[in-house]
Amino acid sequence: MMRMKKEEYRWFLKDTVRTTVDFSQTQQNLGYPPPPVQKPRPESSHIIPLPGPDEAGALCDISVAEAIRRRSSHRKYSTKPLAVEELSFLLWATQGVRGDRDPVRSYRTVPSAGCRHPFETYLAVFRVESLQKGMYRYLPFDHALLPLGCPSDLESRMSRAAHNQPFAGKSAVTFIWTALPERTEWRYSEASVKVIALDAGHVCQNLYLACEAADAGTCAIAAYDQELADSLIGVDGENEFVLYMAPVGKL
């Protein structure tokens, strides 16, 4: 495989917005409607409501300073299950919706360029009280889970999708974030690639801090098999694809 020169990939980190994007030609400025900021679900689908953020947050109450001080990456977890209230808190902390459900500006618990929030959260649940093992998608506007079934050998498939990192399949739950670039491209066109990557960092850092409050641990995973990961959650790999992962377990 031919390697790229440093100049050919470092541009991604630079301020290229003003030199590469004609903002008068973005879909937003051309009058196109924005893509929805929550992926729709089948009308007849069954969803699982989660405990409210206030109820869940009461179990996870430490100072911001203490959470930052204790933050660390953890790859070994106990076999103790995560409480559904704790999972609810982690989901709210990473993608929870605040205020009105505006189709253009989705105000959430994490920052996102232009309030476009280009991510969907999938969960590989192994040990969470009140939930069956299997795959789920978080619905932030409903603060609920959409069950997606339970593939056979879920633990091993999850680990293989994470380039054979075993802790990805030994957690209580593994967060899998996908990107839907069109949400951000509607406003920022080609400049979206950088801000989507930055937005993913905001989400995962909130998970790290929220885990400290829940007496749990996590470790971000950016090394994964794209095809296996996309296949595991059933996305097309083009308009939606896995971007980031983070197993979570009790310590």
PEPETA-V376404 format. One record per pair of residues at least 6 apart in sequence whose C-alpha atoms are under 6 Angstrom apart, sorted by the first residue. I is the first residue (numbers start at 1). J is the second residue. If there is no record, write none. Layout:
BEGIN
I/J  I/J
END
This chain:
BEGIN
17/191  26/189  27/186  28/186  28/187  35/183  47/145  47/146  48/144  48/145  49/144  50/88  50/144  51/85  53/89  56/85  56/89  57/89  60/213  60/214  62/213  67/209  67/212  73/218  73/219  74/217  74/218  74/219  75/167  77/249  77/250  77/251  78/250  78/251  81/127  81/128  81/172  82/128  83/128  83/129  84/129  90/210  93/109  94/203  94/206  94/207  96/108  96/109  96/140  97/107  97/108  98/107  98/108  105/115  106/115  112/199  116/183  116/184  118/179  118/180  118/183  119/178  119/179  120/177  120/178  121/137  121/138  121/176  121/177  122/136  122/137  122/175  122/176  123/135  123/136  123/174  123/175  123/176  124/134  124/135  124/173  124/174  125/133  125/134  125/173  126/133  126/172  126/173  127/172  134/149  134/150  135/148  135/149  135/150  136/146  136/147  136/148  137/145  137/146  138/145  139/145  155/169  158/169  159/165  159/166  159/168  159/169  161/224  161/225  161/228  161/229  162/224  163/224  163/225  168/247  171/247  171/248  171/249  172/248  172/249  173/247  173/248  174/246  174/247  174/248  175/245  175/246  175/247  176/245  177/242  177/243  177/244  178/241  178/242  178/243  179/240  179/241  180/239  180/240  184/192  185/192  211/217  216/249  216/250  216/251  217/248  217/249  218/247  218/248  219/246  220/245  220/246  221/245  221/246  222/244  230/237  230/241  230/242
END
